Amino acid sequence: QVQLVESGGGSVQPGGSLRLSCAASGSIFSIPTMGWYRQAPGKQRELVATITSGGSTDYADSVKGRFTISRDNAKNTVYLQMNSLKPEDTAVYSCNYRQYTTLPFYNYWGQGTQVTVST
């Protein structure tokens, strides 16, 4: 049984920084695409950033230039460095590991960690 556990959320003032981590416990087969998603109150979940097994990254336009996604395959961990945070970044951030290239396919989600940006 694989579990994803996020850490690093919290409260910060506008302009501040946070670093989120997501570590997988259990056996991960093949190297997944890892990603961060967020959901603000009353809104749908949205993609924040993804990083493929080859290291290619993709970002939502709203976070480009401020957020950086990275991964450590040896530790089965993905990170999200968030700088220049804005109040509109306030949301529950969840990590995702998915792999649909080689059996067994999988799509795992973490429970989420709250990020609050306010004065």
QUINOR-V572715 format. One record per backbone hydrogen bond with DSSP energy under -0.5 kcal/mol. CO is the residue of the C=O (numbers start at 1). NH is the residue of the N-H. E is the energy in kcal/mol with one decimal. If there is no record, write none. Layout:
CO&NH&E / CO&NH&E
//
This chain:
3&25&-2.8 / 4&6&-0.5 / 4&111&-0.7 / 5&23&-2.2 / 7&21&-2.6 / 10&116&-2.7 / 12&118&-1.9 / 13&16&-2.3 / 15&84&-0.6 / 16&85&-2.3 / 18&82&-3.2 / 20&80&-2.2 / 21&7&-2.2 / 22&78&-2.1 / 23&5&-2.5 / 25&3&-1.6 / 26&28&-0.5 / 27&29&-0.6 / 30&32&-0.7 / 33&98&-2.3 / 34&51&-2.8 / 35&96&-2.3 / 36&48&-2.7 / 36&49&-1.7 / 37&94&-2.9 / 38&46&-3.0 / 39&92&-2.3 / 40&43&-2.2 / 46&38&-2.4 / 48&60&-2.5 / 49&36&-3.0 / 50&58&-1.9 / 51&34&-2.6 / 52&55&-1.4 / 56&52&-2.6 / 58&50&-2.2 / 60&63&-1.7 / 60&64&-1.0 / 61&64&-0.5 / 63&66&-2.3 / 63&67&-2.3 / 66&83&-2.0 / 68&81&-3.0 / 70&79&-3.0 / 72&75&-0.8 / 72&76&-0.5 / 72&77&-2.0 / 73&76&-0.8 / 76&24&-1.8 / 77&72&-2.9 / 78&22&-1.9 / 79&70&-1.7 / 80&20&-2.7 / 80&82&-0.6 / 81&68&-2.4 / 81&83&-0.6 / 82&18&-2.2 / 85&15&-3.2 / 86&89&-2.2 / 87&90&-1.8 / 91&93&-0.6 / 91&115&-2.6 / 92&39&-1.9 / 93&113&-2.3 / 94&37&-2.9 / 95&110&-2.1 / 96&35&-2.2 / 97&108&-3.2 / 98&33&-2.7 / 99&106&-2.0 / 106&99&-2.5 / 108&97&-2.1 / 113&93&-3.0 / 114&10&-1.1 / 115&91&-1.9 / 116&12&-2.4 / 116&118&-0.6
//
